């Protein structure tokens, strides 16, 4: 009951807010922007506008791009070393 009240309150809040949670349902319902802190990101964080579903989709694309860049760089380094 408390979580449902919080969701309703945060859907139309009187001011900006920050929520730290692992509750994906809550994020899906109330988030307008999600920021994930992780040193694997170039700036140490990833900021995505939208709800949790938007965040997951964009994060997967960004991580796939990073993996492809690493793979390309690794191949370039290997060719340079062989040369």
Secondary structure, DSSP 4 states (H G I P E B T S, - for coil): -HHHHHHHHHHT-SS--------HHHHHHH-SEEEEE-TTSTTSEEEEES-HHHHHHHHHHHHHHHHHHHHHHHHHHHHHHH-
